[in-house]
């Protein structure tokens, strides 16, 4: 996917939908993050992220999280989230971990393949 902001919207929507489905279907808040993590990994494996897409996804999720907290909907957040203070700006770090892991793994894999290709050719 070549458009990082569209990627961010689709990725964040996918993760929030998975979080919501897990929370509603299993009736527990612990299932939501696990399903969101799984959906994030599958999404990242299917459509490789770019650095800008990773940053945009983190910012978008942080904005949604803070909106959820400010409006007191407590769907993505909870009442104790207000105690985090300035750290609320980093709310988007967790949801983009699958993107970061996929991006780093792909970069390492490319480096290994390039190095292996040099050995063969040289």
Biopython code that builds the backbone (N, CA, C, O; Angstrom):
import numpy as np
from Bio.PDB.StructureBuilder import StructureBuilder

atoms = [
    (1, "UNK", "N", (0.860, -1.158, 0.000)),
    (1, "UNK", "CA", (0.000, 0.000, 0.000)),
    (1, "UNK", "C", (0.912, 1.229, 0.000)),
    (1, "UNK", "O", (1.787, 1.360, 0.856)),
    (2, "UNK", "N", (0.708, 2.100, -0.937)),
    (2, "UNK", "CA", (1.616, 3.217, -1.170)),
    (2, "UNK", "C", (1.223, 4.507, -0.466)),
    (2, "UNK", "O", (2.034, 5.431, -0.397)),
    (3, "UNK", "N", (0.037, 4.598, 0.047)),
    (3, "UNK", "CA", (-0.448, 5.831, 0.664)),
    (3, "UNK", "C", (-0.414, 5.669, 2.191)),
    (3, "UNK", "O", (-1.264, 4.984, 2.759)),
    (4, "UNK", "N", (0.568, 6.300, 2.857)),
    (4, "UNK", "CA", (0.750, 6.053, 4.288)),
    (4, "UNK", "C", (-0.416, 6.511, 5.162)),
    (4, "UNK", "O", (-0.686, 5.891, 6.190)),
    (5, "UNK", "N", (-1.105, 7.571, 4.783)),
    (5, "UNK", "CA", (-2.202, 8.047, 5.630)),
    (5, "UNK", "C", (-3.442, 7.173, 5.467)),
    (5, "UNK", "O", (-4.175, 6.949, 6.431)),
    (6, "UNK", "N", (-3.680, 6.680, 4.260)),
    (6, "UNK", "CA", (-4.754, 5.706, 4.058)),
    (6, "UNK", "C", (-4.420, 4.420, 4.813)),
    (6, "UNK", "O", (-5.291, 3.812, 5.437)),
    (7, "UNK", "N", (-3.163, 4.016, 4.751)),
    (7, "UNK", "CA", (-2.696, 2.845, 5.496)),
    (7, "UNK", "C", (-2.991, 3.030, 6.987)),
    (7, "UNK", "O", (-3.504, 2.121, 7.640)),
    (8, "UNK", "N", (-2.664, 4.211, 7.520)),
    (8, "UNK", "CA", (-2.877, 4.483, 8.943)),
    (8, "UNK", "C", (-4.351, 4.386, 9.312)),
    (8, "UNK", "O", (-4.698, 3.813, 10.345)),
    (9, "UNK", "N", (-5.211, 4.938, 8.481)),
    (9, "UNK", "CA", (-6.652, 4.887, 8.754)),
    (9, "UNK", "C", (-7.151, 3.440, 8.719)),
    (9, "UNK", "O", (-7.891, 3.015, 9.606)),
    (10, "UNK", "N", (-6.748, 2.692, 7.703)),
    (10, "UNK", "CA", (-7.198, 1.302, 7.589)),
    (10, "UNK", "C", (-6.644, 0.437, 8.715)),
    (10, "UNK", "O", (-7.363, -0.384, 9.285)),
    (11, "UNK", "N", (-5.368, 0.620, 9.032)),
    (11, "UNK", "CA", (-4.751, -0.166, 10.103)),
    (11, "UNK", "C", (-5.411, 0.134, 11.451)),
    (11, "UNK", "O", (-5.753, -0.783, 12.198)),
    (12, "UNK", "N", (-5.583, 1.399, 11.751)),
    (12, "UNK", "CA", (-6.178, 1.783, 13.030)),
    (12, "UNK", "C", (-7.624, 1.308, 13.116)),
    (12, "UNK", "O", (-8.063, 0.841, 14.166)),
    (13, "UNK", "N", (-8.359, 1.425, 12.026)),
    (13, "UNK", "CA", (-9.737, 0.933, 11.993)),
    (13, "UNK", "C", (-9.775, -0.572, 12.228)),
    (13, "UNK", "O", (-10.614, -1.065, 12.982)),
    (14, "UNK", "N", (-8.878, -1.293, 11.591)),
    (14, "UNK", "CA", (-8.800, -2.748, 11.754)),
    (14, "UNK", "C", (-8.523, -3.113, 13.214)),
    (14, "UNK", "O", (-9.175, -3.997, 13.769)),
    (15, "UNK", "N", (-7.567, -2.439, 13.827)),
    (15, "UNK", "CA", (-7.207, -2.744, 15.214)),
    (15, "UNK", "C", (-8.314, -2.369, 16.198)),
    (15, "UNK", "O", (-8.592, -3.116, 17.136)),
    (16, "UNK", "N", (-8.939, -1.224, 15.985)),
    (16, "UNK", "CA", (-10.033, -0.812, 16.874)),
    (16, "UNK", "C", (-11.226, -1.755, 16.712)),
    (16, "UNK", "O", (-11.885, -2.096, 17.695)),
    (17, "UNK", "N", (-11.505, -2.175, 15.484)),
    (17, "UNK", "CA", (-12.601, -3.126, 15.252)),
    (17, "UNK", "C", (-12.296, -4.464, 15.924)),
    (17, "UNK", "O", (-13.181, -5.065, 16.533)),
    (18, "UNK", "N", (-11.061, -4.930, 15.819)),
    (18, "UNK", "CA", (-10.683, -6.188, 16.467)),
    (18, "UNK", "C", (-10.756, -6.052, 17.987)),
    (18, "UNK", "O", (-11.218, -6.963, 18.674)),
    (19, "UNK", "N", (-10.303, -4.924, 18.503)),
    (19, "UNK", "CA", (-10.390, -4.661, 19.943)),
    (19, "UNK", "C", (-11.849, -4.687, 20.397)),
    (19, "UNK", "O", (-12.183, -5.300, 21.410)),
    (20, "UNK", "N", (-12.700, -4.023, 19.644)),
    (20, "UNK", "CA", (-14.123, -3.965, 19.982)),
    (20, "UNK", "C", (-14.761, -5.344, 19.910)),
    (20, "UNK", "O", (-15.527, -5.730, 20.793)),
    (21, "UNK", "N", (-14.443, -6.084, 18.854)),
    (21, "UNK", "CA", (-15.004, -7.428, 18.694)),
    (21, "UNK", "C", (-14.575, -8.333, 19.844)),
    (21, "UNK", "O", (-15.388, -9.082, 20.385)),
    (22, "UNK", "N", (-13.318, -8.264, 20.210)),
    (22, "UNK", "CA", (-12.837, -9.086, 21.316)),
    (22, "UNK", "C", (-13.500, -8.732, 22.627)),
    (22, "UNK", "O", (-13.864, -9.611, 23.408)),
    (23, "UNK", "N", (-13.656, -7.445, 22.866)),
    (23, "UNK", "CA", (-14.281, -7.003, 24.116)),
    (23, "UNK", "C", (-15.751, -7.388, 24.182)),
    (23, "UNK", "O", (-16.250, -7.773, 25.239)),
    (24, "UNK", "N", (-16.447, -7.283, 23.048)),
    (24, "UNK", "CA", (-17.881, -7.573, 23.024)),
    (24, "UNK", "C", (-18.145, -9.077, 22.972)),
    (24, "UNK", "O", (-18.949, -9.595, 23.747)),
    (25, "UNK", "N", (-17.475, -9.773, 22.065)),
    (25, "UNK", "CA", (-17.748, -11.200, 21.883)),
    (25, "UNK", "C", (-17.363, -12.045, 23.090)),
    (25, "UNK", "O", (-18.084, -12.972, 23.460)),
    (26, "UNK", "N", (-16.230, -11.727, 23.700)),
    (26, "UNK", "CA", (-15.767, -12.535, 24.822)),
    (26, "UNK", "C", (-16.161, -11.950, 26.170)),
    (26, "UNK", "O", (-15.946, -12.578, 27.207)),
    (27, "UNK", "N", (-16.737, -10.752, 26.161)),
    (27, "UNK", "CA", (-17.229, -10.145, 27.386)),
    (27, "UNK", "C", (-16.144, -9.794, 28.393)),
    (27, "UNK", "O", (-16.425, -9.631, 29.580)),
    (28, "UNK", "N", (-14.920, -9.678, 27.928)),
    (28, "UNK", "CA", (-13.817, -9.338, 28.815)),
    (28, "UNK", "C", (-12.903, -8.336, 28.127)),
    (28, "UNK", "O", (-12.688, -8.406, 26.917)),
    (29, "UNK", "N", (-12.375, -7.418, 28.896)),
    (29, "UNK", "CA", (-11.504, -6.406, 28.306)),
    (29, "UNK", "C", (-10.123, -6.958, 27.950)),
    (29, "UNK", "O", (-9.395, -6.328, 27.184)),
    (30, "UNK", "N", (-9.751, -8.109, 28.483)),
    (30, "UNK", "CA", (-8.448, -8.695, 28.169)),
    (30, "UNK", "C", (-8.404, -9.273, 26.762)),
    (30, "UNK", "O", (-7.336, -9.324, 26.151)),
    (31, "UNK", "N", (-9.541, -9.706, 26.241)),
    (31, "UNK", "CA", (-9.573, -10.302, 24.900)),
    (31, "UNK", "C", (-9.395, -9.251, 23.812)),
    (31, "UNK", "O", (-8.864, -9.556, 22.744)),
    (32, "UNK", "N", (-9.824, -8.037, 24.060)),
    (32, "UNK", "CA", (-9.726, -6.968, 23.068)),
    (32, "UNK", "C", (-8.306, -6.694, 22.601)),
    (32, "UNK", "O", (-8.043, -6.717, 21.398)),
    (33, "UNK", "N", (-7.376, -6.433, 23.531)),
    (33, "UNK", "CA", (-6.001, -6.171, 23.097)),
    (33, "UNK", "C", (-5.348, -7.357, 22.391)),
    (33, "UNK", "O", (-4.541, -7.168, 21.481)),
    (34, "UNK", "N", (-5.689, -8.569, 22.800)),
    (34, "UNK", "CA", (-5.106, -9.743, 22.138)),
    (34, "UNK", "C", (-5.585, -9.867, 20.697)),
    (34, "UNK", "O", (-4.796, -10.150, 19.795)),
    (35, "UNK", "N", (-6.876, -9.655, 20.486)),
    (35, "UNK", "CA", (-7.391, -9.694, 19.115)),
    (35, "UNK", "C", (-6.856, -8.532, 18.287)),
    (35, "UNK", "O", (-6.582, -8.696, 17.098)),
    (36, "UNK", "N", (-6.706, -7.373, 18.896)),
    (36, "UNK", "CA", (-6.139, -6.221, 18.181)),
    (36, "UNK", "C", (-4.694, -6.496, 17.793)),
    (36, "UNK", "O", (-4.268, -6.133, 16.696)),
    (37, "UNK", "N", (-3.938, -7.130, 18.676)),
    (37, "UNK", "CA", (-2.554, -7.489, 18.365)),
    (37, "UNK", "C", (-2.506, -8.475, 17.203)),
    (37, "UNK", "O", (-1.711, -8.311, 16.278)),
    (38, "UNK", "N", (-3.350, -9.492, 17.251)),
    (38, "UNK", "CA", (-3.400, -10.465, 16.158)),
    (38, "UNK", "C", (-3.798, -9.831, 14.839)),
    (38, "UNK", "O", (-3.206, -10.121, 13.799)),
    (39, "UNK", "N", (-4.796, -8.970, 14.879)),
    (39, "UNK", "CA", (-5.222, -8.281, 13.655)),
    (39, "UNK", "C", (-4.118, -7.375, 13.137)),
    (39, "UNK", "O", (-3.908, -7.275, 11.928)),
    (40, "UNK", "N", (-3.411, -6.714, 14.049)),
    (40, "UNK", "CA", (-2.307, -5.847, 13.646)),
    (40, "UNK", "C", (-1.187, -6.613, 12.975)),
    (40, "UNK", "O", (-0.627, -6.158, 11.977)),
    (41, "UNK", "N", (-0.858, -7.775, 13.519)),
    (41, "UNK", "CA", (0.195, -8.610, 12.922)),
    (41, "UNK", "C", (-0.224, -9.081, 11.538)),
    (41, "UNK", "O", (0.559, -8.992, 10.591)),
    (42, "UNK", "N", (-1.441, -9.578, 11.408)),
    (42, "UNK", "CA", (-1.914, -10.047, 10.101)),
    (42, "UNK", "C", (-1.965, -8.913, 9.081)),
    (42, "UNK", "O", (-1.585, -9.100, 7.926)),
    (43, "UNK", "N", (-2.430, -7.747, 9.501)),
    (43, "UNK", "CA", (-2.496, -6.586, 8.613)),
    (43, "UNK", "C", (-1.091, -6.198, 8.152)),
    (43, "UNK", "O", (-0.863, -5.944, 6.970)),
    (44, "UNK", "N", (-0.159, -6.156, 9.096)),
    (44, "UNK", "CA", (1.214, -5.753, 8.764)),
    (44, "UNK", "C", (1.906, -6.776, 7.871)),
    (44, "UNK", "O", (2.708, -6.407, 7.013)),
    (45, "UNK", "N", (1.604, -8.044, 8.062)),
    (45, "UNK", "CA", (2.200, -9.071, 7.199)),
    (45, "UNK", "C", (1.636, -9.006, 5.788)),
    (45, "UNK", "O", (2.347, -9.259, 4.816)),
    (46, "UNK", "N", (0.363, -8.669, 5.678)),
    (46, "UNK", "CA", (-0.273, -8.602, 4.362)),
    (46, "UNK", "C", (0.144, -7.349, 3.599)),
    (46, "UNK", "O", (0.473, -7.420, 2.415)),
    (47, "UNK", "N", (0.130, -6.216, 4.268)),
    (47, "UNK", "CA", (0.509, -4.946, 3.637)),
    (47, "UNK", "C", (1.662, -4.359, 4.429)),
    (47, "UNK", "O", (1.474, -3.875, 5.544)),
    (48, "UNK", "N", (2.848, -4.401, 3.858)),
    (48, "UNK", "CA", (4.040, -3.934, 4.563)),
    (48, "UNK", "C", (3.965, -2.436, 4.850)),
    (48, "UNK", "O", (3.629, -1.641, 3.971)),
    (49, "UNK", "N", (4.282, -2.060, 6.089)),
    (49, "UNK", "CA", (4.222, -0.642, 6.456)),
    (49, "UNK", "C", (5.488, 0.114, 6.059)),
    (49, "UNK", "O", (6.554, -0.477, 5.882)),
    (50, "UNK", "N", (5.351, 1.417, 5.925)),
    (50, "UNK", "CA", (6.500, 2.302, 5.755)),
    (50, "UNK", "C", (6.672, 3.074, 7.062)),
    (50, "UNK", "O", (5.806, 3.031, 7.935)),
    (51, "UNK", "N", (7.777, 3.768, 7.188)),
    (51, "UNK", "CA", (8.021, 4.534, 8.412)),
    (51, "UNK", "C", (6.935, 5.586, 8.615)),
    (51, "UNK", "O", (6.454, 5.775, 9.732)),
    (52, "UNK", "N", (6.551, 6.263, 7.552)),
    (52, "UNK", "CA", (5.510, 7.294, 7.667)),
    (52, "UNK", "C", (4.175, 6.661, 8.057)),
    (52, "UNK", "O", (3.432, 7.236, 8.852)),
    (53, "UNK", "N", (3.863, 5.496, 7.513)),
    (53, "UNK", "CA", (2.619, 4.810, 7.870)),
    (53, "UNK", "C", (2.630, 4.398, 9.339)),
    (53, "UNK", "O", (1.599, 4.467, 10.009)),
    (54, "UNK", "N", (3.779, 3.974, 9.839)),
    (54, "UNK", "CA", (3.891, 3.594, 11.248)),
    (54, "UNK", "C", (3.658, 4.815, 12.137)),
    (54, "UNK", "O", (2.893, 4.754, 13.100)),
    (55, "UNK", "N", (4.317, 5.913, 11.810)),
    (55, "UNK", "CA", (4.144, 7.140, 12.597)),
    (55, "UNK", "C", (2.708, 7.652, 12.532)),
    (55, "UNK", "O", (2.138, 8.047, 13.549)),
    (56, "UNK", "N", (2.128, 7.645, 11.340)),
    (56, "UNK", "CA", (0.751, 8.119, 11.175)),
    (56, "UNK", "C", (-0.227, 7.230, 11.939)),
    (56, "UNK", "O", (-1.183, 7.733, 12.529)),
    (57, "UNK", "N", (-0.002, 5.925, 11.936)),
    (57, "UNK", "CA", (-0.870, 5.005, 12.676)),
    (57, "UNK", "C", (-0.791, 5.271, 14.172)),
    (57, "UNK", "O", (-1.811, 5.283, 14.862)),
    (58, "UNK", "N", (0.413, 5.484, 14.669)),
    (58, "UNK", "CA", (0.585, 5.784, 16.091)),
    (58, "UNK", "C", (-0.087, 7.085, 16.491)),
    (58, "UNK", "O", (-0.741, 7.162, 17.531)),
    (59, "UNK", "N", (0.077, 8.104, 15.661)),
    (59, "UNK", "CA", (-0.551, 9.397, 15.951)),
    (59, "UNK", "C", (-2.071, 9.312, 15.897)),
    (59, "UNK", "O", (-2.761, 9.891, 16.737)),
    (60, "UNK", "N", (-2.591, 8.590, 14.909)),
    (60, "UNK", "CA", (-4.042, 8.451, 14.783)),
    (60, "UNK", "C", (-4.623, 7.698, 15.974)),
    (60, "UNK", "O", (-5.651, 8.100, 16.521)),
    (61, "UNK", "N", (-3.972, 6.607, 16.379)),
    (61, "UNK", "CA", (-4.478, 5.862, 17.526)),
    (61, "UNK", "C", (-4.401, 6.704, 18.797)),
    (61, "UNK", "O", (-5.323, 6.685, 19.612)),
    (62, "UNK", "N", (-3.303, 7.442, 18.968)),
    (62, "UNK", "CA", (-3.172, 8.305, 20.147)),
    (62, "UNK", "C", (-4.285, 9.352, 20.170)),
    (62, "UNK", "O", (-4.836, 9.653, 21.228)),
    (63, "UNK", "N", (-4.610, 9.901, 19.008)),
    (63, "UNK", "CA", (-5.693, 10.885, 18.927)),
    (63, "UNK", "C", (-7.032, 10.244, 19.298)),
    (63, "UNK", "O", (-7.816, 10.832, 20.043)),
    (64, "UNK", "N", (-7.295, 9.045, 18.783)),
    (64, "UNK", "CA", (-8.549, 8.350, 19.117)),
    (64, "UNK", "C", (-8.613, 8.015, 20.606)),
    (64, "UNK", "O", (-9.656, 8.169, 21.242)),
    (65, "UNK", "N", (-7.495, 7.559, 21.148)),
    (65, "UNK", "CA", (-7.437, 7.211, 22.565)),
    (65, "UNK", "C", (-7.724, 8.432, 23.430)),
    (65, "UNK", "O", (-8.501, 8.363, 24.382)),
    (66, "UNK", "N", (-7.092, 9.545, 23.092)),
    (66, "UNK", "CA", (-7.293, 10.764, 23.876)),
    (66, "UNK", "C", (-8.706, 11.318, 23.719)),
    (66, "UNK", "O", (-9.270, 11.844, 24.678)),
    (67, "UNK", "N", (-9.285, 11.208, 22.526)),
    (67, "UNK", "CA", (-10.676, 11.615, 22.323)),
    (67, "UNK", "C", (-11.604, 10.746, 23.163)),
    (67, "UNK", "O", (-12.527, 11.251, 23.803)),
    (68, "UNK", "N", (-11.358, 9.445, 23.159)),
    (68, "UNK", "CA", (-12.141, 8.504, 23.947)),
    (68, "UNK", "C", (-12.068, 8.856, 25.433)),
    (68, "UNK", "O", (-13.074, 8.821, 26.141)),
    (69, "UNK", "N", (-10.881, 9.188, 25.886)),
    (69, "UNK", "CA", (-10.694, 9.545, 27.291)),
    (69, "UNK", "C", (-11.350, 10.886, 27.614)),
    (69, "UNK", "O", (-12.020, 11.020, 28.638)),
    (70, "UNK", "N", (-11.160, 11.867, 26.753)),
    (70, "UNK", "CA", (-11.708, 13.206, 26.985)),
    (70, "UNK", "C", (-13.239, 13.194, 27.019)),
    (70, "UNK", "O", (-13.856, 13.852, 27.857)),
    (71, "UNK", "N", (-13.834, 12.446, 26.110)),
    (71, "UNK", "CA", (-15.300, 12.368, 26.058)),
    (71, "UNK", "C", (-15.867, 11.393, 27.090)),
    (71, "UNK", "O", (-17.084, 11.264, 27.227)),
    (72, "UNK", "N", (-14.985, 10.715, 27.807)),
    (72, "UNK", "CA", (-15.344, 9.736, 28.840)),
    (72, "UNK", "C", (-16.205, 8.593, 28.305)),
    (72, "UNK", "O", (-17.130, 8.124, 28.968)),
    (73, "UNK", "N", (-15.874, 8.157, 27.084)),
    (73, "UNK", "CA", (-16.552, 6.984, 26.534)),
    (73, "UNK", "C", (-15.954, 5.717, 27.133)),
    (73, "UNK", "O", (-16.653, 4.722, 27.319)),
    (74, "UNK", "N", (-14.668, 5.758, 27.430)),
    (74, "UNK", "CA", (-13.924, 4.649, 28.029)),
    (74, "UNK", "C", (-14.069, 3.346, 27.247)),
    (74, "UNK", "O", (-14.289, 2.278, 27.818)),
    (75, "UNK", "N", (-13.942, 3.460, 25.950)),
    (75, "UNK", "CA", (-13.959, 2.256, 25.115)),
    (75, "UNK", "C", (-12.530, 1.766, 24.898)),
    (75, "UNK", "O", (-12.231, 0.596, 25.138)),
    (76, "UNK", "N", (-11.657, 2.646, 24.452)),
    (76, "UNK", "CA", (-10.243, 2.303, 24.283)),
    (76, "UNK", "C", (-9.455, 2.583, 25.557)),
    (76, "UNK", "O", (-8.422, 1.962, 25.808)),
    (77, "UNK", "N", (-9.943, 3.508, 26.346)),
    (77, "UNK", "CA", (-9.266, 3.898, 27.581)),
    (77, "UNK", "C", (-10.102, 3.427, 28.769)),
    (77, "UNK", "O", (-11.103, 2.731, 28.602)),
    (78, "UNK", "N", (-9.682, 3.812, 29.950)),
    (78, "UNK", "CA", (-10.501, 3.585, 31.135)),
    (78, "UNK", "C", (-10.299, 4.769, 32.083)),
    (78, "UNK", "O", (-9.403, 5.583, 31.860)),
    (79, "UNK", "N", (-11.110, 4.878, 33.130)),
    (79, "UNK", "CA", (-10.988, 6.049, 34.014)),
    (79, "UNK", "C", (-9.589, 6.226, 34.614)),
    (79, "UNK", "O", (-9.180, 7.353, 34.893)),
    (80, "UNK", "N", (-8.861, 5.141, 34.815)),
    (80, "UNK", "CA", (-7.513, 5.241, 35.380)),
    (80, "UNK", "C", (-6.508, 5.809, 34.380)),
    (80, "UNK", "O", (-5.411, 6.208, 34.771)),
    (81, "UNK", "N", (-6.864, 5.849, 33.105)),
    (81, "UNK", "CA", (-5.956, 6.368, 32.082)),
    (81, "UNK", "C", (-5.616, 7.834, 32.309)),
    (81, "UNK", "O", (-4.552, 8.301, 31.902)),
    (82, "UNK", "N", (-6.517, 8.557, 32.956)),
    (82, "UNK", "CA", (-6.283, 9.982, 33.208)),
    (82, "UNK", "C", (-5.072, 10.211, 34.100)),
    (82, "UNK", "O", (-4.475, 11.287, 34.070)),
    (83, "UNK", "N", (-4.704, 9.212, 34.894)),
    (83, "UNK", "CA", (-3.567, 9.337, 35.790)),
    (83, "UNK", "C", (-2.239, 9.347, 35.040)),
    (83, "UNK", "O", (-1.211, 9.696, 35.619)),
    (84, "UNK", "N", (-2.243, 8.972, 33.769)),
    (84, "UNK", "CA", (-1.004, 8.878, 33.002)),
    (84, "UNK", "C", (-0.414, 10.242, 32.678)),
    (84, "UNK", "O", (0.784, 10.343, 32.417)),
    (85, "UNK", "N", (-1.220, 11.282, 32.689)),
    (85, "UNK", "CA", (-0.724, 12.636, 32.435)),
    (85, "UNK", "C", (-0.092, 12.788, 31.067)),
    (85, "UNK", "O", (-0.719, 12.491, 30.050)),
    (86, "UNK", "N", (1.142, 13.248, 31.038)),
    (86, "UNK", "CA", (1.847, 13.528, 29.786)),
    (86, "UNK", "C", (2.073, 12.258, 28.960)),
    (86, "UNK", "O", (2.240, 12.334, 27.743)),
    (87, "UNK", "N", (2.079, 11.108, 29.607)),
    (87, "UNK", "CA", (2.323, 9.860, 28.894)),
    (87, "UNK", "C", (1.172, 9.459, 27.981)),
    (87, "UNK", "O", (1.306, 8.521, 27.196)),
    (88, "UNK", "N", (0.041, 10.156, 28.073)),
    (88, "UNK", "CA", (-1.066, 9.898, 27.151)),
    (88, "UNK", "C", (-0.668, 10.190, 25.714)),
    (88, "UNK", "O", (-1.272, 9.660, 24.781)),
    (89, "UNK", "N", (0.346, 11.030, 25.527)),
    (89, "UNK", "CA", (0.832, 11.314, 24.176)),
    (89, "UNK", "C", (1.444, 10.075, 23.530)),
    (89, "UNK", "O", (1.553, 9.999, 22.306)),
    (90, "UNK", "N", (1.842, 9.109, 24.349)),
    (90, "UNK", "CA", (2.460, 7.892, 23.837)),
    (90, "UNK", "C", (1.475, 6.734, 23.740)),
    (90, "UNK", "O", (1.889, 5.579, 23.640)),
    (91, "UNK", "N", (0.194, 7.023, 23.766)),
    (91, "UNK", "CA", (-0.834, 5.978, 23.723)),
    (91, "UNK", "C", (-0.786, 5.177, 22.433)),
    (91, "UNK", "O", (-1.242, 4.034, 22.407)),
    (92, "UNK", "N", (-0.251, 5.741, 21.371)),
    (92, "UNK", "CA", (-0.209, 5.048, 20.089)),
    (92, "UNK", "C", (0.959, 4.104, 19.913)),
    (92, "UNK", "O", (1.066, 3.450, 18.876)),
    (93, "UNK", "N", (1.843, 4.013, 20.905)),
    (93, "UNK", "CA", (3.027, 3.157, 20.766)),
    (93, "UNK", "C", (2.644, 1.678, 20.759)),
    (93, "UNK", "O", (3.114, 0.920, 19.910)),
    (94, "UNK", "N", (1.804, 1.269, 21.688)),
    (94, "UNK", "CA", (1.424, -0.141, 21.779)),
    (94, "UNK", "C", (0.791, -0.702, 20.515)),
    (94, "UNK", "O", (1.215, -1.755, 20.038)),
    (95, "UNK", "N", (-0.205, -0.033, 19.963)),
    (95, "UNK", "CA", (-0.857, -0.564, 18.767)),
    (95, "UNK", "C", (0.032, -0.644, 17.528)),
    (95, "UNK", "O", (-0.268, -1.406, 16.610)),
    (96, "UNK", "N", (1.118, 0.126, 17.484)),
    (96, "UNK", "CA", (1.970, 0.055, 16.292)),
    (96, "UNK", "C", (3.134, -0.918, 16.465)),
    (96, "UNK", "O", (3.971, -1.034, 15.570)),
    (97, "UNK", "N", (3.205, -1.616, 17.592)),
    (97, "UNK", "CA", (4.280, -2.594, 17.779)),
    (97, "UNK", "C", (4.295, -3.679, 16.699)),
    (97, "UNK", "O", (5.378, -4.057, 16.252)),
    (98, "UNK", "N", (3.133, -4.201, 16.257)),
    (98, "UNK", "CA", (3.190, -5.161, 15.147)),
    (98, "UNK", "C", (3.779, -4.553, 13.874)),
    (98, "UNK", "O", (4.497, -5.228, 13.137)),
    (99, "UNK", "N", (3.478, -3.284, 13.618)),
    (99, "UNK", "CA", (4.040, -2.620, 12.437)),
    (99, "UNK", "C", (5.547, -2.471, 12.573)),
    (99, "UNK", "O", (6.291, -2.742, 11.630)),
    (100, "UNK", "N", (5.997, -2.039, 13.748)),
    (100, "UNK", "CA", (7.434, -1.886, 13.975)),
    (100, "UNK", "C", (8.158, -3.220, 13.853)),
    (100, "UNK", "O", (9.209, -3.309, 13.220)),
    (101, "UNK", "N", (7.591, -4.252, 14.461)),
    (101, "UNK", "CA", (8.224, -5.572, 14.402)),
    (101, "UNK", "C", (8.306, -6.078, 12.968)),
    (101, "UNK", "O", (9.333, -6.626, 12.566)),
    (102, "UNK", "N", (7.256, -5.905, 12.203)),
    (102, "UNK", "CA", (7.253, -6.343, 10.808)),
    (102, "UNK", "C", (8.255, -5.555, 9.986)),
    (102, "UNK", "O", (8.979, -6.125, 9.171)),
    (103, "UNK", "N", (8.301, -4.249, 10.196)),
    (103, "UNK", "CA", (9.216, -3.392, 9.442)),
    (103, "UNK", "C", (10.666, -3.735, 9.763)),
    (103, "UNK", "O", (11.491, -3.844, 8.855)),
    (104, "UNK", "N", (10.988, -3.906, 11.056)),
    (104, "UNK", "CA", (12.357, -4.244, 11.459)),
    (104, "UNK", "C", (12.742, -5.624, 10.948)),
    (104, "UNK", "O", (13.851, -5.809, 10.448)),
    (105, "UNK", "N", (11.843, -6.591, 11.065)),
    (105, "UNK", "CA", (12.128, -7.943, 10.580)),
    (105, "UNK", "C", (12.376, -7.943, 9.080)),
    (105, "UNK", "O", (13.296, -8.610, 8.608)),
    (106, "UNK", "N", (11.574, -7.209, 8.328)),
    (106, "UNK", "CA", (11.771, -7.136, 6.875)),
    (106, "UNK", "C", (13.107, -6.487, 6.539)),
    (106, "UNK", "O", (13.786, -6.925, 5.611)),
    (107, "UNK", "N", (13.496, -5.446, 7.281)),
    (107, "UNK", "CA", (14.779, -4.782, 7.027)),
    (107, "UNK", "C", (15.948, -5.714, 7.331)),
    (107, "UNK", "O", (16.916, -5.769, 6.573)),
    (108, "UNK", "N", (15.860, -6.441, 8.432)),
    (108, "UNK", "CA", (16.919, -7.401, 8.780)),
    (108, "UNK", "C", (16.982, -8.506, 7.737)),
    (108, "UNK", "O", (18.068, -8.911, 7.322)),
    (109, "UNK", "N", (15.826, -8.993, 7.314)),
    (109, "UNK", "CA", (15.780, -10.053, 6.314)),
    (109, "UNK", "C", (16.405, -9.592, 4.997)),
    (109, "UNK", "O", (17.154, -10.343, 4.373)),
    (110, "UNK", "N", (16.105, -8.373, 4.574)),
    (110, "UNK", "CA", (16.710, -7.834, 3.347)),
    (110, "UNK", "C", (18.225, -7.714, 3.484)),
    (110, "UNK", "O", (18.965, -8.009, 2.546)),
    (111, "UNK", "N", (18.681, -7.280, 4.659)),
    (111, "UNK", "CA", (20.123, -7.146, 4.886)),
    (111, "UNK", "C", (20.809, -8.506, 4.847)),
    (111, "UNK", "O", (21.897, -8.637, 4.284)),
    (112, "UNK", "N", (20.189, -9.509, 5.433)),
    (112, "UNK", "CA", (20.760, -10.863, 5.414)),
    (112, "UNK", "C", (20.800, -11.395, 3.992)),
    (112, "UNK", "O", (21.801, -11.971, 3.567)),
    (113, "UNK", "N", (19.716, -11.202, 3.258)),
    (113, "UNK", "CA", (19.685, -11.676, 1.869)),
    (113, "UNK", "C", (20.712, -10.954, 1.014)),
    (113, "UNK", "O", (21.357, -11.573, 0.168)),
    (114, "UNK", "N", (20.874, -9.646, 1.225)),
    (114, "UNK", "CA", (21.863, -8.890, 0.458)),
    (114, "UNK", "C", (23.271, -9.375, 0.793)),
    (114, "UNK", "O", (24.104, -9.524, -0.101)),
    (115, "UNK", "N", (23.533, -9.615, 2.046)),
    (115, "UNK", "CA", (24.852, -10.108, 2.462)),
    (115, "UNK", "C", (25.087, -11.512, 1.926)),
    (115, "UNK", "O", (26.187, -11.830, 1.472)),
    (116, "UNK", "N", (24.074, -12.340, 1.975)),
    (116, "UNK", "CA", (24.202, -13.702, 1.458)),
    (116, "UNK", "C", (24.436, -13.673, -0.049)),
    (116, "UNK", "O", (25.212, -14.472, -0.573)),
    (117, "UNK", "N", (23.774, -12.763, -0.742)),
    (117, "UNK", "CA", (23.972, -12.608, -2.185)),
    (117, "UNK", "C", (25.380, -12.158, -2.512)),
    (117, "UNK", "O", (25.935, -12.574, -3.529)),
    (118, "UNK", "N", (25.980, -11.309, -1.668)),
    (118, "UNK", "CA", (27.358, -10.860, -1.879)),
    (118, "UNK", "C", (28.321, -12.018, -1.748)),
    (118, "UNK", "O", (29.280, -12.114, -2.514)),
    (119, "UNK", "N", (28.084, -12.900, -0.791)),
    (119, "UNK", "CA", (28.967, -14.057, -0.603)),
    (119, "UNK", "C", (28.914, -14.986, -1.805)),
    (119, "UNK", "O", (29.940, -15.487, -2.264)),
    (120, "UNK", "N", (27.715, -15.207, -2.305)),
    (120, "UNK", "CA", (27.564, -16.097, -3.456)),
    (120, "UNK", "C", (28.225, -15.525, -4.698)),
    (120, "UNK", "O", (28.952, -16.210, -5.418)),
    (121, "UNK", "N", (27.950, -14.249, -4.924)),
    (121, "UNK", "CA", (28.462, -13.601, -6.134)),
    (121, "UNK", "C", (29.958, -13.356, -6.075)),
    (121, "UNK", "O", (30.611, -13.314, -7.118)),
    (122, "UNK", "N", (30.521, -13.193, -4.876)),
    (122, "UNK", "CA", (31.915, -12.793, -4.735)),
    (122, "UNK", "C", (32.841, -13.866, -4.500)),
    (122, "UNK", "O", (34.041, -13.627, -4.368)),
]
sb = StructureBuilder()
sb.init_structure("model")
sb.init_model(0)
sb.init_chain("A")
sb.init_seg("    ")
for serial, (resi, resn, name, xyz) in enumerate(atoms, 1):
    if name == "N":
        sb.init_residue(resn, " ", resi, " ")
    sb.init_atom(name, np.array(xyz, "f"), 0.0, 1.0, " ", f" {name:<3s}", serial, name[0])
structure = sb.get_structure()
